[in-house]
Amino acid sequence: MMFTKLADTTKSTIFSVLALIMALVAACLIAPASAFAQGKASPAADPDFAAIDAYIQEEMRDVHIPGLALGIVHGDEVVHLKSFGEADPSGRAVTPQTPFILASSSKSFTALAIMQLSEKEKVDLDAPVQRYVPWFRVADKAASNRITVRNLLNHTSGLPEDTAFKPMLSNDMSGDALEERVRTLSDVQLNHRVGTAFEYTDANYDVLGLIVQKVAGQSYESYVQEHIFTPLDMTHSFTNQTAAQHHGLATGYRSWFSFPRPFEAPYSRGATPSSYLISNTQDMTHYLIAQLNAGRYADTSVLSPEGVAAMRRPAVREGDKDEFYGMGWEARSLGGVPVVRLPDPTPCPSATRKLLTACYKSRVALVAWGSRLYSRYSIGAIAAARISFHTRSPHRPRYPV
């Protein structure tokens, strides 16, 4: 299920379309939470895929999603792949191989790249950014010296949220787009002292992407292709829009009086690490298998079990919420089950906020993406589905964010 970053360009924001929501569904999607509490149910016992598909289709009609593809993983197996609707205004059908822009889900790939380099002792998470990008700075020179790689991973650098939006107004595809994007931070005033508070912004992960580029001695895009996409057999995932268009990239949409209209959003190479990697449901099931199996997919490991655990470890509370962030992932409880997910803190309350949820207990995951989404759909597909599929209630519950 995709989301759109609702925007008002007069407020320095912009729609970011074609963004992936990956909802990794907890065990409670398959059986009532009470049954799990009593140890009476197996998380993978006879999932009703027809009911899930019907629910997705009903929600698509309700919130006017043109197209969507769905994949469900259990353990190390893909147990369900399904597609719905249209990939573009021509009526071309969405398939599990249809590419979509990942938006903020790109951050988890960037964090994985940093952790890979850390395990190779090429990056020290507690070292200042300036060790790897000597010219890096913000308006406060002293603060510039103190911002560490870990601060960027955990969104505790102090950089303000609105530093995310400038690249979304650009179509810069030049070779130095990422470096130029990071250089624009040189006059930014921090909102918080370094390391003292959580504030989510794409800028943190664009800087991390530049660190990957500098340390690895190759472009960020080629690193991700070589060290993540290829090992995970993500053969139809892309690091640039042009290649994805040749393979049927889905059209993006924005809302016009609650109805989707095709929209060609800007695409900036300078924001690839935070927002613009591209994949499809089939490939993303491989990624989810690795996430659910301590970094392993088939016979390949992209990160050690300890590294995967470190990425999921709660590091900082998100304001006054009972949710925690750590290295590209958000940790909380969903229906009493510990989960991790990737959040989307878009400034508009109608934009999707729940991006990626994973359950350690059940090792059950679901990835679904489409061309447009409202926030209540993503949380509804996770929490409301639990009620609908378990109680067979004729009334579909609503969970506005």
C-alpha positions in Angstrom: 0.0 0.0 0.0 1.6 3.2 -1.1 1.3 6.6 0.6 1.4 10.2 -0.7 3.2 12.9 1.2 0.4 15.5 1.1 1.9 18.9 0.4 1.4 22.6 0.2 4.3 24.1 -1.7 3.6 27.4 0.0 4.6 25.7 3.2 7.8 24.2 1.7 6.2 20.8 1.3 5.4 18.7 -1.7 3.6 15.5 -2.6 5.9 12.5 -2.7 4.1 9.9 -4.7 4.7 6.2 -5.4 5.9 5.5 -1.9 5.8 2.0 -0.5 4.1 1.0 2.7 5.3 -2.3 4.0 3.1 -3.6 6.8 4.7 -6.6 8.5 1.7 -8.1 10.2 2.0 -9.6 13.6 0.7 -13.0 14.7 -2.6 -11.5 15.8 -3.6 -11.2 12.2 -4.0 -14.9 12.0 -5.7 -15.7 15.3 -7.3 -13.7 18.2 -4.8 -12.0 20.5 -6.5 -13.8 23.5 -5.7 -17.1 21.9 -2.0 -16.3 21.6 -1.9 -15.1 25.2 -3.2 -18.5 26.3 -0.8 -20.3 23.9 -3.7 -21.8 21.9 -3.0 -20.7 18.4 -0.3 -21.0 15.9 0.5 -17.7 14.1 0.6 -19.3 10.7 -2.4 -21.6 11.1 -4.6 -21.6 8.0 -4.5 -17.9 7.1 -7.6 -16.9 5.2 -6.0 -15.3 2.1 -9.3 -14.9 0.4 -10.6 -12.8 3.3 -7.4 -10.7 3.3 -7.7 -10.1 -0.5 -11.4 -9.2 -0.1 -10.6 -6.7 2.7 -7.8 -5.1 0.6 -10.2 -4.7 -2.4 -12.9 -3.2 -0.2 -10.5 -0.7 1.2 -9.1 0.1 -2.3 -12.6 1.0 -3.4 -13.3 3.0 -0.3 -10.2 5.2 -0.5 -9.8 5.2 -4.3 -6.5 3.4 -4.6 -5.9 2.7 -8.3 -3.6 -0.3 -7.9 -1.9 -2.4 -5.3 0.2 -5.5 -4.9 0.3 -7.7 -1.9 2.8 -10.2 -0.5 2.8 -12.3 2.6 5.9 -14.0 4.1 5.9 -16.6 6.9 9.3 -17.5 8.2 11.6 -18.0 5.2 8.8 -18.6 2.7 6.6 -16.4 0.5 3.1 -17.8 1.1 0.9 -15.3 -0.9 1.4 -12.9 -3.8 -1.5 -11.0 -5.2 -2.0 -7.9 -7.2 -5.0 -5.6 -7.7 -6.1 -2.8 -10.0 -4.2 -0.6 -12.5 -0.5 0.5 -12.6 -1.2 3.6 -14.8 -4.1 5.4 -16.5 -3.7 3.2 -19.6 -5.3 0.4 -17.6 -2.1 -1.7 -17.4 -2.6 -4.2 -14.6 -0.5 -4.1 -11.4 1.6 -7.3 -10.9 3.8 -8.4 -8.0 6.7 -7.3 -10.2 5.4 -3.7 -10.8 8.0 -1.2 -9.4 7.0 1.5 -7.0 9.1 4.2 -5.3 9.8 3.1 -1.7 9.8 6.6 -0.2 10.7 6.5 3.5 11.2 2.7 3.4 14.4 3.6 1.6 15.8 4.6 5.0 16.0 1.0 6.2 18.2 0.1 3.3 20.5 3.0 4.0 20.7 2.0 7.7 21.5 -1.5 6.6 24.3 -0.2 4.4 25.8 1.7 7.3 25.6 -1.3 9.5 27.3 -3.5 6.9 30.2 -1.0 6.8 30.3 -0.9 10.6 30.7 -4.7 10.8 33.6 -4.3 8.4 35.1 -1.8 10.8 35.0 0.9 8.1 32.4 3.0 10.0 32.3 3.8 13.7 28.8 4.6 14.7 29.9 6.9 17.5 32.4 8.8 15.4 31.6 12.3 14.2 30.2 12.7 10.7 33.2 14.9 9.9 35.5 11.8 10.2 33.9 10.6 6.9 32.8 13.9 5.4 35.3 16.4 6.6 33.5 19.4 5.2 30.1 18.5 6.7 28.7 21.3 8.8 25.5 23.1 10.0 25.2 26.7 11.1 26.6 26.0 14.5 30.3 25.1 14.1 30.6 23.4 17.5 27.5 21.3 16.9 28.8 20.3 13.5 31.8 18.7 15.2 29.5 16.7 17.6 27.0 15.1 15.3 27.8 11.4 15.0 26.7 8.7 12.7 24.5 7.2 15.4 22.8 10.6 15.8 21.9 10.5 12.2 20.6 6.9 12.4 18.4 7.7 15.4 17.3 11.1 14.2 18.9 12.9 17.2 21.2 15.2 15.2 19.0 18.2 16.0 18.3 18.8 12.3 14.8 20.2 11.8 12.1 18.2 9.9 11.7 20.9 7.3 15.2 20.2 5.9 13.6 17.2 4.2 11.6 19.1 1.7 14.0 21.0 -0.5 15.1 17.9 -2.6 11.4 17.2 -3.3 11.3 20.4 -5.4 14.3 19.3 -7.5 14.8 16.9 -10.4 18.6 17.0 -9.9 20.0 13.7 -11.3 23.6 14.9 -11.6 26.5 12.8 -10.3 27.1 15.3 -7.4 23.4 15.7 -6.4 23.9 13.9 -3.1 26.9 15.9 -2.1 25.2 19.1 -3.1 22.1 18.1 -1.1 24.3 17.7 2.1 26.1 20.9 1.5 22.7 22.8 1.7 22.7 22.0 5.4 25.6 24.3 6.1 23.4 27.2 7.1 20.7 25.2 8.9 20.1 26.1 12.6 19.5 23.0 14.7 16.2 22.7 16.6 17.8 20.8 19.5 21.2 20.2 21.1 22.9 17.3 19.5 21.8 14.0 20.9 19.1 15.3 23.2 15.9 14.9 21.3 14.2 13.0 18.5 13.2 14.8 15.4 12.6 12.9 12.2 14.0 14.3 9.0 15.0 12.9 5.6 18.2 15.0 5.8 19.7 12.6 8.4 19.5 9.7 6.0 20.8 11.6 3.0 23.9 12.4 5.0 24.2 8.7 5.8 24.0 7.9 2.1 26.9 10.3 1.5 28.9 8.5 4.2 28.2 5.2 2.5 29.4 6.8 -0.8 32.6 8.2 0.7 33.6 5.2 2.8 32.8 2.6 0.2 34.5 4.5 -2.6 31.6 4.1 -5.0 28.2 5.7 -5.6 25.5 5.1 -3.0 23.4 3.6 -5.8 26.0 1.1 -6.9 26.7 0.1 -3.2 23.0 -0.7 -2.6 22.9 -2.6 -5.9 26.0 -4.7 -5.1 25.6 -5.3 -1.4 21.8 -5.4 -0.8 19.8 -5.9 -4.0 22.0 -8.5 -5.6 22.6 -10.7 -2.6 18.9 -10.7 -1.8 18.0 -11.6 -5.5 16.1 -8.3 -5.8 16.5 -8.5 -9.6 13.8 -5.9 -10.4 14.7 -3.3 -7.9 16.2 0.0 -9.0 18.3 2.9 -7.8 17.1 5.4 -10.5 13.8 6.3 -12.0 14.8 5.9 -15.6 15.6 2.2 -15.3 12.4 1.6 -13.3 10.4 3.3 -16.0 11.7 0.9 -18.6 10.4 -1.9 -16.4 6.9 -0.5 -15.9 7.2 1.9 -12.9 3.7 2.6 -11.6 2.2 6.0 -12.1 2.0 8.2 -9.0 -1.2 10.0 -7.9 -2.1 12.9 -5.7 -5.5 13.7 -4.2 -8.0 15.9 -5.9 -11.1 16.3 -3.7 -10.4 12.8 -2.3 -10.0 11.2 -5.8 -6.6 10.2 -7.3 -5.2 12.1 -10.2 -2.0 11.1 -12.0 1.0 13.2 -10.9 4.6 13.3 -12.1 6.5 14.1 -8.9 10.0 15.5 -8.8 12.7 12.8 -8.5 16.0 13.9 -7.0 19.1 11.8 -6.8 20.1 13.9 -3.8 17.3 12.2 -1.7 17.7 8.6 -2.9 19.1 7.4 0.5 16.1 8.7 2.3 13.2 8.5 -0.2 13.8 7.3 -3.7 14.9 3.7 -4.0 12.5 1.6 -6.1 11.3 -2.0 -5.7 8.3 -4.3 -6.2 6.3 -6.6 -4.0 8.0 -9.8 -5.1 11.5 -8.4 -4.5 10.5 -6.9 -1.2 9.4 -10.3 0.1 13.0 -11.3 -0.2 14.0 -8.3 1.9 11.4 -9.2 4.5 12.6 -12.8 4.7 16.1 -11.4 5.5 14.6 -9.1 8.2 12.7 -12.0 9.8 15.6 -14.4 9.6 18.5 -12.6 11.3 19.8 -11.1 8.1 19.7 -14.3 6.0 18.0 -14.9 2.7 18.5 -18.4 1.2 22.2 -19.1 1.5 23.2 -15.4 1.8 23.6 -13.1 4.8 23.5 -9.4 4.4 24.1 -8.6 8.1 25.0 -10.6 11.2 22.2 -11.5 13.7 23.8 -9.1 16.2 23.7 -6.4 13.6 20.0 -6.9 12.8 19.2 -6.9 16.5 21.2 -3.7 17.0 19.1 -2.0 14.3 15.9 -3.0 16.0 17.0 -2.0 19.6 15.0 1.0 20.8 17.4 4.0 21.2 15.3 7.1 21.7 11.7 7.8 22.7 9.7 9.6 20.0 8.5 12.7 22.0 5.8 11.8 24.5 4.6 8.7 22.6 5.1 5.2 23.8 7.2 4.5 20.8 10.9 4.3 20.3 13.3 4.8 17.3 16.6 3.1 16.5 18.6 2.9 13.3 15.9 3.2 10.8 13.2 1.3 12.8 10.5 2.2 15.2 9.6 -0.1 18.1 6.3 -0.4 19.9 3.6 -2.9 20.9 0.7 -3.8 18.6 -2.1 -5.7 20.2 0.3 -6.8 23.0 2.8 -8.1 20.5 6.3 -6.4 20.2 6.7 -5.1 16.7 9.1 -2.9 14.8 8.2 -0.7 11.9 9.3 2.1 9.7 7.4 5.4 10.4 6.4 8.1 8.0 6.2 11.5 9.9 4.7 13.5 7.1 3.5 16.9 8.2 -0.1 16.3 7.0 -2.3 14.2 9.3 -3.9 12.5 6.4 -0.6 11.1 5.1 0.4 7.6 6.0 2.2 7.2 9.3 2.5 3.5 9.6 5.0 2.1 7.1 6.8 -1.0 8.2 5.8 -3.4 11.0 7.5 -6.7 11.9 6.7 -9.3 14.5 9.6 -11.3 16.0 7.3 -13.9 17.6 5.4 -15.1 14.6 7.9 -14.4 11.9 4.9 -13.4 9.7 5.2 -10.5 7.4 3.0 -8.8 4.8 4.1 -6.3 2.2 1.5 -4.4 0.2 1.9 -1.4 -2.0 -0.1 0.6 -4.4 -0.3 4.0 -6.0 -2.1 6.0 -3.3 -3.1 5.7 0.3 -4.7 7.5 3.3 -3.3 7.0 6.7 -6.3 5.2 8.2 -5.9 2.5 5.6 -2.5 1.4 6.6 -3.3 1.1 10.3 -6.7 -0.3 9.4 -5.1 -3.0 7.3 -3.1 -4.0 10.3 -5.4 -3.5 13.3 -8.8 -3.7 11.8 -7.9 -6.8 9.8 -7.2 -8.6 13.1 -10.8 -7.9 14.2 -12.4 -8.6 10.8 -10.6 -11.8 10.1 -10.9 -13.2 13.6 -14.5 -12.3 14.5 -15.9 -12.2 11.0 -17.6 -9.0 12.0 -19.8 -7.6 9.3 -18.8 -4.1 10.3 -15.4 -2.9 9.2 -13.8 -0.9 12.0 -12.1 2.4 11.3 -8.7 3.5 12.7 -8.0 7.1 11.7 -4.5 8.3 12.5 
